[in-house]
Amino acid sequence: MTKSNPVKQRKRGPAPTGVNPIMGFRPLPPLRADIVAYAKAEDITVSEAIRRLVELGLKAKVNTR
């Protein structure tokens, strides 16, 4: 009987850098549609739109205190 060669499992995606950890969420379809519409209107990516909208929301919250 011959020995089998072990198969090395590969990791998915690029190696983590630790600089900007990923933070994900699953918006409901109406909210996602609003985010996509905002991104198209501003001619930016959906990721950038989410970043901008979160920043705007946090600034608005801080200013109302």
FIDOLUM-32239 format. One record per atom (N, C-alpha, C, O): x, y, z; residue in three letters; residue number from 0; atom name. Coordinates in pm, 1 decimal. Example, Ala and Ser with C-alpha at 12.3 -4.5 7.8 and 13.67 -1.06 7.14 Angstrom:
! residues 2
[node [1319.0 -569.0 780.0] ALA 0 N]
[node [1230.0 -450.0 780.0] ALA 0 CA]
[node [1320.0 -330.0 780.0] ALA 0 C]
[node [1423.6 -331.9 846.5] ALA 0 O]
[node [1285.0 -225.0 708.0] SER 1 N]
[node [1367.0 -106.0 714.0] SER 1 CA]
[node [1290.0 3.0 787.0] SER 1 C]
[node [1340.9 113.8 803.9] SER 1 O]
//
This chain:
! residues 65
[node [84.0 -116.4 0.0] MET 0 N]
[node [0.0 0.0 0.0] MET 0 CA]
[node [89.7 124.3 0.0] MET 0 C]
[node [187.5 130.9 74.4] MET 0 O]
[node [55.6 222.4 -83.9] THR 1 N]
[node [135.3 344.4 -89.2] THR 1 CA]
[node [75.0 449.5 1.5] THR 1 C]
[node [-44.9 450.2 29.1] THR 1 O]
[node [161.9 538.3 47.0] LYS 2 N]
[node [115.5 646.3 134.9] LYS 2 CA]
[node [48.0 754.3 50.4] LYS 2 C]
[node [93.3 785.4 -59.7] LYS 2 O]
[node [-57.7 809.4 101.6] SER 3 N]
[node [-124.3 916.9 29.4] SER 3 CA]
[node [-56.2 1049.5 62.7] SER 3 C]
[node [-6.3 1069.9 173.4] SER 3 O]
[node [-55.8 1138.1 -35.3] ASN 4 N]
[node [1.0 1269.9 -13.7] ASN 4 CA]
[node [-103.2 1359.1 51.5] ASN 4 C]
[node [-213.1 1374.5 -1.8] ASN 4 O]
[node [-70.5 1418.4 166.4] PRO 5 N]
[node [-169.1 1505.8 230.6] PRO 5 CA]
[node [-189.4 1632.8 147.8] PRO 5 C]
[node [-94.0 1690.1 95.2] PRO 5 O]
[node [-312.9 1674.7 137.5] VAL 6 N]
[node [-346.6 1794.5 62.7] VAL 6 CA]
[node [-348.9 1911.4 160.3] VAL 6 C]
[node [-419.0 1907.4 261.4] VAL 6 O]
[node [-272.1 2015.1 129.9] LYS 7 N]
[node [-266.7 2132.2 216.2] LYS 7 CA]
[node [-388.8 2219.6 190.1] LYS 7 C]
[node [-415.0 2259.2 76.5] LYS 7 O]
[node [-463.5 2249.3 296.7] GLN 8 N]
[node [-581.3 2333.5 285.4] GLN 8 CA]
[node [-538.0 2477.4 258.4] GLN 8 C]
[node [-448.8 2529.1 325.7] GLN 8 O]
[node [-600.1 2541.6 161.4] ARG 9 N]
[node [-569.5 2680.9 131.4] ARG 9 CA]
[node [-670.3 2771.8 199.8] ARG 9 C]
[node [-788.5 2739.7 211.6] ARG 9 O]
[node [-620.2 2885.4 244.2] LYS 10 N]
[node [-707.8 2984.2 305.8] LYS 10 CA]
[node [-773.6 3066.0 195.9] LYS 10 C]
[node [-716.5 3084.2 88.4] LYS 10 O]
[node [-893.5 3115.2 223.1] ARG 11 N]
[node [-966.4 3196.0 125.8] ARG 11 CA]
[node [-928.0 3342.2 139.1] ARG 11 C]
[node [-913.9 3393.5 250.0] ARG 11 O]
[node [-911.5 3407.9 28.0] GLY 12 N]
[node [-887.5 3551.4 25.9] GLY 12 CA]
[node [-744.2 3589.2 57.3] GLY 12 C]
[node [-660.4 3504.1 87.1] GLY 12 O]
[node [-717.8 3718.3 50.1] PRO 13 N]
[node [-583.3 3767.2 77.5] PRO 13 CA]
[node [-549.9 3757.6 225.9] PRO 13 C]
[node [-638.7 3747.0 310.4] PRO 13 O]
[node [-422.1 3761.5 255.6] ALA 14 N]
[node [-378.4 3755.5 394.4] ALA 14 CA]
[node [-425.7 3881.3 467.8] ALA 14 C]
[node [-421.2 3990.9 412.1] ALA 14 O]
[node [-470.7 3865.9 591.9] PRO 15 N]
[node [-516.4 3983.4 665.5] PRO 15 CA]
[node [-399.1 4075.0 698.2] PRO 15 C]
[node [-291.0 4027.9 733.5] PRO 15 O]
[node [-420.1 4203.5 686.8] THR 16 N]
[node [-315.2 4300.6 715.6] THR 16 CA]
[node [-327.8 4356.2 856.6] THR 16 C]
[node [-229.5 4402.5 914.5] THR 16 O]
[node [-447.2 4351.8 911.4] GLY 17 N]
[node [-470.8 4406.0 1044.3] GLY 17 CA]
[node [-485.7 4557.3 1044.6] GLY 17 C]
[node [-510.2 4616.6 1149.7] GLY 17 O]
[node [-471.1 4621.0 928.0] VAL 18 N]
[node [-479.6 4766.2 919.8] VAL 18 CA]
[node [-625.4 4810.7 929.1] VAL 18 C]
[node [-659.8 4893.2 1013.8] VAL 18 O]
[node [-709.9 4757.2 843.7] ASN 19 N]
[node [-852.3 4791.7 842.4] ASN 19 CA]
[node [-933.4 4663.4 850.9] ASN 19 C]
[node [-966.6 4604.5 748.1] ASN 19 O]
[node [-965.9 4619.1 972.6] PRO 20 N]
[node [-1044.6 4496.3 983.4] PRO 20 CA]
[node [-1182.1 4513.0 919.0] PRO 20 C]
[node [-1240.9 4621.1 922.0] PRO 20 O]
[node [-1231.2 4406.0 862.0] ILE 21 N]
[node [-1359.5 4408.5 792.8] ILE 21 CA]
[node [-1473.1 4411.1 894.9] ILE 21 C]
[node [-1470.0 4340.7 995.9] ILE 21 O]
[node [-1572.7 4493.6 866.1] MET 22 N]
[node [-1693.7 4498.8 946.6] MET 22 CA]
[node [-1809.6 4486.3 849.5] MET 22 C]
[node [-1830.4 4574.7 766.4] MET 22 O]
[node [-1883.9 4380.1 858.6] GLY 23 N]
[node [-1991.6 4357.0 763.7] GLY 23 CA]
[node [-2128.5 4355.6 829.5] GLY 23 C]
[node [-2142.3 4331.8 949.5] GLY 23 O]
[node [-2227.9 4381.5 748.2] PHE 24 N]
[node [-2366.0 4370.7 794.2] PHE 24 CA]
[node [-2453.6 4340.0 673.5] PHE 24 C]
[node [-2413.1 4360.9 559.1] PHE 24 O]
[node [-2571.8 4291.0 699.8] ARG 25 N]
[node [-2665.8 4256.1 593.2] ARG 25 CA]
[node [-2788.4 4346.2 603.3] ARG 25 C]
[node [-2878.9 4320.7 682.6] ARG 25 O]
[node [-2790.4 4451.7 522.1] PRO 26 N]
[node [-2906.6 4540.3 528.0] PRO 26 CA]
[node [-3027.7 4475.6 462.4] PRO 26 C]
[node [-3013.7 4392.1 373.1] PRO 26 O]
[node [-3144.8 4514.0 506.6] LEU 27 N]
[node [-3267.4 4467.2 443.3] LEU 27 CA]
[node [-3274.7 4525.3 302.2] LEU 27 C]
[node [-3216.4 4630.6 276.4] LEU 27 O]
[node [-3344.6 4459.3 211.1] PRO 28 N]
[node [-3349.1 4504.2 71.4] PRO 28 CA]
[node [-3383.6 4652.0 50.8] PRO 28 C]
[node [-3319.9 4716.1 -32.7] PRO 28 O]
[node [-3481.3 4709.7 122.7] PRO 29 N]
[node [-3510.3 4852.5 99.9] PRO 29 CA]
[node [-3392.1 4943.1 137.9] PRO 29 C]
[node [-3363.1 5040.5 68.5] PRO 29 O]
[node [-3324.7 4910.2 248.0] LEU 30 N]
[node [-3209.4 4989.4 290.2] LEU 30 CA]
[node [-3094.7 4974.1 191.2] LEU 30 C]
[node [-3027.1 5071.7 158.7] LEU 30 O]
[node [-3072.6 4852.6 143.2] ARG 31 N]
[node [-2966.9 4830.0 44.6] ARG 31 CA]
[node [-2996.0 4908.5 -83.8] ARG 31 C]
[node [-2904.9 4965.9 -143.4] ARG 31 O]
[node [-3120.9 4910.9 -125.4] ALA 32 N]
[node [-3157.5 4986.0 -245.7] ALA 32 CA]
[node [-3129.1 5135.0 -226.8] ALA 32 C]
[node [-3082.2 5201.6 -319.0] ALA 32 O]
[node [-3157.5 5187.2 -107.3] ASP 33 N]
[node [-3129.1 5328.0 -79.3] ASP 33 CA]
[node [-2978.4 5355.5 -82.5] ASP 33 C]
[node [-2935.2 5458.7 -134.0] ASP 33 O]
[node [-2899.7 5264.8 -28.4] ILE 34 N]
[node [-2753.7 5280.4 -27.6] ILE 34 CA]
[node [-2699.4 5276.0 -169.7] ILE 34 C]
[node [-2614.0 5356.8 -206.4] ILE 34 O]
[node [-2748.7 5181.8 -249.9] VAL 35 N]
[node [-2704.0 5170.3 -389.3] VAL 35 CA]
[node [-2743.5 5294.9 -468.0] VAL 35 C]
[node [-2665.2 5343.9 -549.4] VAL 35 O]
[node [-2863.9 5346.5 -444.6] ALA 36 N]
[node [-2907.7 5468.6 -513.5] ALA 36 CA]
[node [-2819.8 5587.2 -474.6] ALA 36 C]
[node [-2784.4 5668.8 -559.6] ALA 36 O]
[node [-2785.1 5597.0 -348.1] TYR 37 N]
[node [-2696.0 5704.1 -301.4] TYR 37 CA]
[node [-2559.0 5691.5 -368.1] TYR 37 C]
[node [-2501.4 5791.1 -412.1] TYR 37 O]
[node [-2507.6 5569.6 -375.3] ALA 38 N]
[node [-2376.6 5546.3 -437.2] ALA 38 CA]
[node [-2377.9 5586.8 -584.7] ALA 38 C]
[node [-2283.1 5648.7 -633.0] ALA 38 O]
[node [-2484.3 5552.2 -655.5] LYS 39 N]
[node [-2494.2 5588.8 -797.6] LYS 39 CA]
[node [-2504.6 5739.9 -813.9] LYS 39 C]
[node [-2442.6 5796.7 -903.7] LYS 39 O]
[node [-2582.2 5805.5 -728.2] ALA 40 N]
[node [-2599.0 5949.7 -737.6] ALA 40 CA]
[node [-2467.9 6023.6 -710.4] ALA 40 C]
[node [-2441.3 6128.0 -770.0] ALA 40 O]
[node [-2386.8 5969.2 -620.5] GLU 41 N]
[node [-2259.3 6031.8 -585.5] GLU 41 CA]
[node [-2144.3 5980.0 -672.1] GLU 41 C]
[node [-2031.8 6029.0 -661.4] GLU 41 O]
[node [-2171.7 5881.3 -757.7] ASP 42 N]
[node [-2071.5 5818.1 -844.6] ASP 42 CA]
[node [-1955.1 5760.4 -763.6] ASP 42 C]
[node [-1838.2 5785.6 -792.6] ASP 42 O]
[node [-1991.2 5682.1 -660.9] ILE 43 N]
[node [-1893.5 5616.0 -575.2] ILE 43 CA]
[node [-1932.8 5469.8 -559.0] ILE 43 C]
[node [-2041.5 5429.3 -600.3] ILE 43 O]
[node [-1845.3 5391.3 -499.3] THR 44 N]
[node [-1875.9 5250.2 -475.3] THR 44 CA]
[node [-1974.3 5237.9 -358.7] THR 44 C]
[node [-1992.3 5331.5 -280.8] THR 44 O]
[node [-2036.3 5122.9 -348.6] VAL 45 N]
[node [-2129.5 5098.2 -238.0] VAL 45 CA]
[node [-2052.8 5101.6 -105.4] VAL 45 C]
[node [-2103.7 5153.2 -5.9] VAL 45 O]
[node [-1931.2 5047.2 -103.6] SER 46 N]
[node [-1851.1 5049.2 19.2] SER 46 CA]
[node [-1822.4 5191.4 64.9] SER 46 C]
[node [-1835.8 5223.4 183.0] SER 46 O]
[node [-1783.1 5276.1 -28.8] GLU 47 N]
[node [-1756.0 5415.6 5.6] GLU 47 CA]
[node [-1883.7 5485.2 50.9] GLU 47 C]
[node [-1880.2 5567.4 142.4] GLU 47 O]
[node [-1995.4 5453.3 -11.8] ALA 48 N]
[node [-2123.4 5512.1 28.1] ALA 48 CA]
[node [-2156.1 5474.5 172.6] ALA 48 C]
[node [-2199.5 5559.1 250.8] ALA 48 O]
[node [-2135.3 5348.6 207.4] ILE 49 N]
[node [-2163.1 5304.2 344.5] ILE 49 CA]
[node [-2072.9 5378.2 442.0] ILE 49 C]
[node [-2118.9 5422.9 547.1] ILE 49 O]
[node [-1943.6 5391.7 408.1] ARG 50 N]
[node [-1851.7 5464.4 496.1] ARG 50 CA]
[node [-1898.2 5608.2 516.9] ARG 50 C]
[node [-1900.4 5657.2 629.8] ARG 50 O]
[node [-1934.9 5675.3 409.2] ARG 51 N]
[node [-1979.5 5814.9 419.4] ARG 51 CA]
[node [-2107.0 5827.2 501.4] ARG 51 C]
[node [-2119.1 5916.1 585.7] ARG 51 O]
[node [-2202.4 5737.6 476.4] LEU 52 N]
[node [-2329.4 5744.6 548.4] LEU 52 CA]
[node [-2312.0 5717.3 697.5] LEU 52 C]
[node [-2378.0 5780.2 780.2] LEU 52 O]
[node [-2224.7 5625.1 731.9] VAL 53 N]
[node [-2198.2 5597.3 873.7] VAL 53 CA]
[node [-2133.5 5719.6 938.0] VAL 53 C]
[node [-2171.1 5758.3 1048.6] VAL 53 O]
[node [-2036.1 5781.0 869.4] GLU 54 N]
[node [-1972.5 5901.7 923.0] GLU 54 CA]
[node [-2074.1 6013.3 943.9] GLU 54 C]
[node [-2073.2 6080.3 1047.2] GLU 54 O]
[node [-2162.7 6033.5 844.6] LEU 55 N]
[node [-2266.3 6136.0 858.0] LEU 55 CA]
[node [-2358.3 6106.9 977.0] LEU 55 C]
[node [-2394.0 6197.3 1052.5] LEU 55 O]
[node [-2395.4 5982.0 992.2] GLY 56 N]
[node [-2481.9 5943.9 1103.3] GLY 56 CA]
[node [-2415.2 5965.2 1238.0] GLY 56 C]
[node [-2480.0 6010.1 1332.6] GLY 56 O]
[node [-2287.3 5933.6 1248.1] LEU 57 N]
[node [-2215.8 5952.4 1374.4] LEU 57 CA]
[node [-2197.0 6100.4 1405.8] LEU 57 C]
[node [-2208.6 6140.6 1521.6] LEU 57 O]
[node [-2168.5 6181.3 1305.6] LYS 58 N]
[node [-2154.4 6325.5 1328.1] LYS 58 CA]
[node [-2287.5 6385.4 1372.0] LYS 58 C]
[node [-2290.7 6468.9 1462.5] LYS 58 O]
[node [-2396.5 6344.4 1309.7] ALA 59 N]
[node [-2528.3 6395.8 1346.5] ALA 59 CA]
[node [-2562.2 6358.4 1489.6] ALA 59 C]
[node [-2621.4 6438.3 1562.1] ALA 59 O]
[node [-2525.4 6238.3 1531.0] LYS 60 N]
[node [-2554.2 6193.9 1666.7] LYS 60 CA]
[node [-2473.3 6274.8 1768.2] LYS 60 C]
[node [-2525.7 6312.9 1872.9] LYS 60 O]
[node [-2348.2 6300.6 1738.4] VAL 61 N]
[node [-2263.2 6376.8 1829.5] VAL 61 CA]
[node [-2310.5 6520.6 1841.2] VAL 61 C]
[node [-2307.4 6577.5 1950.3] VAL 61 O]
[node [-2354.1 6580.7 1731.2] ASN 62 N]
[node [-2396.2 6721.3 1732.9] ASN 62 CA]
[node [-2529.8 6743.2 1803.3] ASN 62 C]
[node [-2560.7 6856.5 1840.2] ASN 62 O]
[node [-2608.9 6640.1 1822.8] THR 63 N]
[node [-2739.4 6657.4 1885.3] THR 63 CA]
[node [-2735.0 6642.2 2036.3] THR 63 C]
[node [-2837.2 6658.9 2102.8] THR 63 O]
[node [-2620.3 6611.4 2090.6] ARG 64 N]
[node [-2611.0 6591.2 2237.1] ARG 64 CA]
[node [-2609.7 6719.5 2311.8] ARG 64 C]
[node [-2602.3 6719.4 2434.7] ARG 64 O]
//
